[in-house]
Amino acid sequence: MKTTVHWDGDAKFVGNSESGHSIVMDGPPDHGGKNQGPRPMEMLLLGLGGCTTFDVMSILQKSRQKVTDCTAEIQAERADEVPAVFTKINIHFVVKGDNLKESLVKRAVSLSAEKYCSASIMLEKGGVEITHSFEIQS
């Protein structure tokens, strides 16, 4: 996997992925940015959310669950000192669908957390405390 990140003036950067997609990242005005894109640390959380939600949905679809919507709500705490690393992250899944089995949703969340989500497992190995929860809505 290969990406590039190019400085675009002030506190703005453009990331380009190997698959041909681009995203703008920018800092807040008090750090020289113009708020024209997410912060780099927000991007890290977005990547984590995408990775784990991809897993959960894939597992649920293979389990023949009729999911109509799935959202990962992610809250994170950062250290007060520099580097302001993530110290705690909670990922809460809100899964909607028809006749969803709680045991299968729980299994999907657990498998993503413990076996499949590379981003989550990498962050945990780096010392971040990551917790997972879920709720089912019809």
N, C-alpha and C positions, 0 to 999 in steps of 0.2 A: 504494500500500500504506500502511496506517495501523494503528498499534497504540497502546495506552496502557499505562503502567506506573504503578501506584498504590502508594504507601507504606502498609504495613499494620502499622506499629509496629516498634520496635526496628530490626533490620537486615533486615526482611522486606518483600518487594514482590510484588505480583500483576500479572503481565503479561496483557493481553487482546489477542487478535489480531482483525484485521478479519473473519476467517472464523468468529469466534465461540468460540474456544478460550481457556482460561485456564491459566496456569502460575504456581506459586509459586516465587520465588527467595528465598534466605535466606543470610545470612552465617554464618561460624563463631562459636561462642560467644566466642572471644577478641576478636571485633569486634562484640559485642552481639547476635549472632544466636542462633537456637535450632536450627540445622541442620535446618530444615523443608523445604528444597528445594535444588536445585543453585545454585551460585554463578553470578553473571552471566557471568563469563569461561568457566565450564564450559558455559553455555548457548551461548556463541559457538562453542565447539568442537562442541557437539551440532548446531548449525545447519549448520556446515561439513560435518560428517559426513553429515547428512541430505541436504544439497544434492548432494554428490558421489556418494553411494550411490544416490540417485534416478537420477542420470545414468547411472551404470554399469549399473544394472539395466535401465533403459529401452533402452540401446544393446544390451545382451546379449539382451534379449527380441526386439528387432527383428532381431537376427542369428540368431534361432531357436536360441539356446543354451538347453539344459534346465538352468537354475540351480535348485537346491533350497535354497540358503542363501547369503547374502552378508552379511559383517560387515566394517565399516570400524573398524580399531583405530587410534586417534588418540593420538599422544603429542606433547606440546608443551613447549617451553622458554620461559620468560619472562625479561625483563630483571630484574636485581637492584635497579635503582633505579626510583623513581616517575617517570613512569607505568610500571607493570610490564607492558609490552606483550609480546605473543608475538614471539619472535625466530626460532624454528624450530618447524616442525610436520611430523611424518611421518604420512602416512595409508597404512596397510597394509591391503589388502583380502584377506580370506580368502573365496574363492569355491568353493562346492561344487556339484557337479552331475554329470550323466551325459555322458560323452564331450565335455567342454568343450575347445574349441580354444584353446590358449595364445595364439595370435596374435590371436584375437578378444577375449580378456580384456585383453590388453595394449593393444589398440586402444581398447577402452572406457575403460580407466583414463586413457590419454593424451588422448582426446577430452574427457573430463570435465575433466581438469587444464588443458588448453590452450585449450578452446573454450567449454564449456558451464557449468561450475560458477561461477556469479557470485560466490559467497562466497569460493572459493579464489582466483580471479583478482583480486578486490578486495583480499584480504589480501596477495597477492604484490605488487600495485602499491603497497601501503603499506609494503613493505620486509620482509615476513615471508618467510623462506626455507621453501618448502614442497616436500617430497619425497614421492614416491609409490612404493609397491611392492605386489606382490601374490603370492599363492600360490593354487594350485588344489588342492583336495582332492576325492576321489571319495567 
